């Protein structure tokens, strides 16, 4: 936290202010988002308790894992996009996949 300060002295100073810290022996931390996971390997995790709440400080090697979103696209959806845009089946399906199955957004993307 502070450069050139003895960790024991730091912990003692924080304890006097009512702040408690605890090292957590985690092997991996995963933050799950809607479109990706943020993964921290070999993390250094510190729990910080102050004023009735707990915060976690995490440091380590970070990488992201993107999720593949499965979209249920029906033949009716594809036909609708094809009729509205004059596109072929493959372009209509791709536009629907890119828009997350949103027909209006797929039509606008193909027209725009």
Buried (B, 14 or more C-beta within 10 A) or exposed (E): EEEEEEEEEEBEBBEEEEBEBEEEEBEEBEEEEEEEEBBBEEBBBBEBBEEEEEEEEBEBEEEEEEEEEEEEBEEEBBEBBBEBBEBEEEBBBBBBBEBEBBBEBBBBBBEE
